[in-house]
Every structure is written in structure tokens, then in C-alpha cells.
Amino acid sequence: MATAVPTMASPPVFPSDWTLADLLEHLHVPPRRILLHPAPGIATEDDVLEIQRRMGRLCELVDGVLVEKTAGFHESSLALALGYFLHVYLDQRPIGAVSGPDGMMKIVPPRARVPDVACVRWERFPNRRPPRDQGIPVVAPDLAVEVLSQSNTEEEMQEKLREYFTGGVRLVWYIDPAAGSASVFTSPDQCTVIDEQGVLDGADVLPGFQLRLGDLFARAEKGAGECNAG
């Protein structure tokens, strides 16, 4: 029997007496990341795809609101570096696919999220292959990774964490480049914080995958240095 996909409530028609302050409190993000077109509450998956196509802006869909996902150069370099290490692992153990900072997915529909890095084992895909259409796939990754930036609030990341595990994500890494640390979650309330000497361990999600956090930071800085040298 197919497993039912968790869903959130339909995008709300926000109360008529709500103010911008109410909307900000609901979304837990800075106002500069909230797009006003389409009007908050009525945006759809098509709007997410269209704004990326026309303007190159990457947005998540949260309760009918387009919330822009932003990352600085260093955060993007870290995501790509982690993707490199995961690809090396998957070359040796081809158990799934890895996506990068523009890999949209509906983990808990109708919301659409964009983890900075995600790894999905083949058994989670229909026919054991990623979909090739232009829509946003309904799938929960086994591993979801967020590289924190200054625009992320604690409340936003707590909400996203709950959503990830509700949707079936098994392992979540929050990497904090400013602190030189990572928070490893196996549930919303089970967390281990590691420093640069600590190891990101795939556990039973990615068996045998181990990466010292400091090596990840070094790889990202090496890539940035090579770009600057060029």
C-alpha cells in the first residue's frame, strides 16, 4: 500500500484585519524576502517556477506566499562543496541522487522548499529515478541540509525543521559558517552540535559517509580561492 503524503492546510486566505506585522510573525522571515506579487496568500507552484524562469529568483512557497531564498557567496560555496563530497560517496555507493541549492521539492505539500543540499535515496522516487518534468516533485529527501545565512531567523529554521521531519526527512544538517559549527538533527528535538573537528556522519541514511566539518570548510575556501586567482 502506498504511503500517504503528509499535507499542510490549503494556503490561507489571510484574515482581513491582518497587518504586515501579522504576516511577518506568521512567516518568521525578514520583510525583504517576501514578494508582494502575486499577493501573499494566493501564490502557487506555477508562480514559483515562473519567477525563477523570468527573473532568476529562487523562492519557496509558504502558505501561498513567495518567500525568497537568499544565500551569500560563501554559503553557496559550502553547499556546492558538500554536494561534491556527496557525489563522490554516491559514485562508490549509488543508492540515490543529490540536489543542490536550486533543487525545489514539495516535502509537505502544498508548501515548496529548497534545501541547500539534499540527498534522496532511489526508493523514494517513482520507478527509482528522479522525475524529468518541469514541475516541483513531491518527495522528501532522506537528508536535508541548510547552510545558514544572516537572513535566516531562528523561528524560520525551527519551523522548517518541524516541516522536514513531518514530511519524512530522516536526517537534517544545519551548517553555520559564521560559528564554524553544524547542528545534526535526527528529530526536531534530538540535536548534536559539532565543531570543525567533528564529523558529519551519514549514519543509516548514508551508510559509511563521514566528512570532517573542517574539511568541508576548507574545500569551500579552496574553491573560492581558485576563483579569485583566476
C-alpha positions as CSV (number, residue, x, y, z in Angstrom):
1,M,0.0,0.0,0.0
2,A,1.3,3.4,-0.9
3,T,2.3,5.7,1.9
4,A,0.1,8.8,2.2
5,V,1.9,12.0,1.6
6,P,1.6,14.5,4.5
7,T,0.0,17.7,3.6
8,M,-0.4,21.1,5.1
9,A,-3.6,23.0,5.2
10,S,-4.6,24.8,1.9
11,P,-3.0,28.2,1.5
12,P,-4.9,30.5,3.8
13,V,-6.9,33.5,2.8
14,F,-5.3,35.7,5.5
15,P,-7.8,37.4,7.8
16,S,-8.9,40.8,6.5
17,D,-7.7,42.5,9.7
18,W,-4.2,41.2,9.4
19,T,-1.4,43.7,9.1
20,L,2.1,43.3,7.6
21,A,3.3,42.6,11.2
22,D,0.9,39.7,11.4
23,L,2.2,38.3,8.2
24,L,5.8,38.7,9.3
25,E,5.1,36.9,12.6
26,H,3.4,34.1,10.7
27,L,6.3,33.6,8.3
28,H,9.3,34.4,10.6
29,V,11.4,35.9,7.8
30,P,12.7,39.5,7.2
31,P,10.3,41.6,5.0
32,R,12.9,42.0,2.2
33,R,12.4,38.3,1.4
34,I,8.6,38.4,1.0
35,L,7.4,39.0,-2.5
36,L,4.2,41.0,-3.0
37,H,3.3,39.7,-6.4
38,P,1.3,37.6,-6.5
39,A,-0.4,38.9,-3.4
40,P,0.5,37.0,-0.2
41,G,-1.8,34.0,0.2
42,I,-2.6,33.3,-3.4
43,A,0.8,32.4,-4.9
44,T,1.1,28.9,-6.5
45,E,3.7,26.4,-7.6
46,D,3.4,27.9,-11.1
47,D,4.4,31.3,-9.7
48,V,7.5,29.8,-8.1
49,L,8.6,28.3,-11.4
50,E,7.7,31.4,-13.4
51,I,9.7,33.9,-11.2
52,Q,12.7,31.6,-11.4
53,R,12.4,31.4,-15.2
54,R,11.9,35.1,-15.8
55,M,14.0,36.7,-13.1
56,G,16.3,34.0,-11.8
57,R,14.9,34.5,-8.3
58,L,14.7,31.4,-6.2
59,C,11.6,31.3,-3.9
60,E,10.0,28.9,-1.5
61,L,6.2,28.6,-1.4
62,V,4.9,29.0,2.2
63,D,1.1,29.2,2.7
64,G,0.6,30.9,-0.7
65,V,3.4,33.4,-0.2
66,L,6.6,33.6,-2.2
67,V,9.5,33.8,0.2
68,E,12.8,34.4,-1.5
69,K,15.7,32.1,-0.5
70,T,18.9,34.0,-0.4
71,A,22.5,33.0,0.2
72,G,25.8,34.7,0.0
73,F,28.8,33.6,-2.0
74,H,30.4,31.7,0.9
75,E,27.1,29.9,1.8
76,S,26.7,28.8,-1.8
77,S,30.3,27.6,-2.0
78,L,29.7,25.5,1.1
79,A,26.6,23.9,-0.4
80,L,28.5,23.1,-3.7
81,A,31.4,21.7,-1.7
82,L,29.1,19.4,0.3
83,G,27.5,18.3,-3.0
84,Y,30.9,17.4,-4.3
85,F,31.6,15.1,-1.3
86,L,28.2,13.5,-1.6
87,H,28.7,12.9,-5.3
88,V,32.0,11.2,-4.5
89,Y,30.2,9.0,-2.0
90,L,27.4,8.2,-4.4
91,D,29.8,7.3,-7.1
92,Q,31.0,4.5,-4.8
93,R,27.6,3.6,-3.4
94,P,24.9,4.5,-6.0
95,I,22.0,4.5,-3.6
96,G,20.4,7.8,-4.6
97,A,20.7,11.3,-6.0
98,V,21.9,14.6,-4.7
99,S,20.4,18.0,-5.4
100,G,21.9,21.5,-4.9
101,P,20.7,25.0,-3.9
102,D,18.0,25.2,-6.6
103,G,16.5,21.8,-6.1
104,M,12.9,22.5,-5.3
105,M,10.7,19.9,-3.7
106,K,7.3,19.6,-2.1
107,I,8.1,17.8,1.1
108,V,4.8,18.7,2.8
109,P,2.5,19.9,0.0
110,P,1.4,22.4,-1.0
111,R,4.5,24.1,0.5
112,A,7.6,24.0,-1.7
113,R,11.0,24.1,-0.1
114,V,14.5,24.4,-1.4
115,P,17.2,22.7,0.8
116,D,20.7,24.0,0.0
117,V,21.7,20.3,-0.4
118,A,19.5,17.2,-0.3
119,C,20.0,13.5,-0.9
120,V,17.2,11.3,-1.9
121,R,17.5,7.5,-2.0
122,W,16.3,5.8,-5.1
123,E,13.4,4.0,-3.4
124,R,11.7,7.3,-2.7
125,F,11.3,8.1,-6.4
126,P,8.7,6.5,-8.6
127,N,10.4,4.0,-10.8
128,R,13.6,4.6,-8.8
129,R,14.5,7.6,-10.9
130,P,14.1,11.4,-10.4
131,P,11.2,12.9,-12.4
132,R,12.1,14.7,-15.6
133,D,9.1,17.0,-15.9
134,Q,9.3,20.7,-15.2
135,G,7.1,20.7,-12.1
136,I,8.2,20.5,-8.4
137,P,8.4,16.9,-7.3
138,V,6.5,15.7,-4.3
139,V,9.3,13.9,-2.5
140,A,11.0,14.1,0.9
141,P,14.8,13.7,0.9
142,D,16.5,11.3,3.3
143,L,19.0,14.1,4.1
144,A,18.2,17.8,4.0
145,V,20.9,20.4,4.5
146,E,20.6,24.1,5.2
147,V,23.6,26.4,5.1
148,L,22.6,29.3,7.5
149,S,22.9,32.9,6.4
150,Q,22.2,36.2,8.1
151,S,18.7,36.4,6.7
152,N,17.6,33.2,8.4
153,T,15.8,33.6,11.7
154,E,15.8,31.0,14.5
155,E,12.0,30.8,14.2
156,E,12.1,30.2,10.5
157,M,14.6,27.4,10.8
158,Q,12.6,25.8,13.7
159,E,9.5,25.8,11.5
160,K,11.4,24.4,8.6
161,L,12.9,21.7,10.8
162,R,9.5,20.6,12.0
163,E,8.2,20.5,8.4
164,Y,11.2,18.4,7.3
165,F,10.6,15.7,9.8
166,T,6.8,15.8,9.3
167,G,7.4,15.1,5.6
168,G,9.6,12.1,6.3
169,V,13.1,13.5,6.2
170,R,15.4,11.3,8.3
171,L,18.4,13.4,8.9
172,V,18.9,17.2,8.8
173,W,22.2,19.2,9.0
174,Y,22.2,22.9,9.7
175,I,25.6,24.3,8.9
176,D,26.6,27.6,10.4
177,P,29.6,29.1,8.7
178,A,29.7,32.1,11.0
179,A,30.1,29.9,14.0
180,G,32.2,27.2,12.3
181,S,29.7,24.6,13.5
182,A,26.9,22.3,12.4
183,S,23.8,21.1,14.1
184,V,22.9,17.5,13.4
185,F,19.2,16.6,13.8
186,T,17.7,13.1,13.9
187,S,14.4,14.5,15.0
188,P,13.1,18.0,15.8
189,D,14.2,17.7,19.4
190,Q,17.3,15.5,19.0
191,C,20.3,17.6,18.1
192,T,24.1,17.2,18.3
193,V,26.3,20.3,17.7
194,I,29.7,19.6,16.2
195,D,32.7,22.0,15.7
196,E,35.2,21.9,12.8
197,Q,36.9,18.8,14.3
198,G,33.5,17.0,14.4
199,V,32.3,14.6,11.7
200,L,29.2,14.8,9.6
201,D,28.1,11.1,9.7
202,G,25.5,9.7,7.3
203,A,24.5,7.1,9.9
204,D,21.9,4.6,8.4
205,V,20.7,7.3,6.0
206,L,24.0,7.3,4.0
207,P,25.9,4.3,5.4
208,G,29.6,4.9,5.5
209,F,29.6,8.6,4.7
210,Q,31.8,10.6,7.0
211,L,33.1,14.1,6.5
212,R,35.1,16.2,9.0
213,L,33.4,19.6,9.1
214,G,36.7,21.4,8.9
215,D,37.4,19.6,5.6
216,L,34.1,20.9,4.2
217,F,35.0,24.5,5.1
218,A,38.5,24.0,3.6
219,R,37.1,22.7,0.4
220,A,34.7,25.7,0.0
221,E,37.5,28.2,0.8
222,K,39.9,26.4,-1.7
223,G,37.2,26.7,-4.4
224,A,36.7,30.4,-3.6
225,G,40.5,31.0,-3.7
226,E,40.8,29.3,-7.1
227,C,38.1,31.5,-8.4
228,N,39.8,34.6,-7.1
229,A,43.1,33.5,-8.5
230,G,41.5,33.1,-12.0
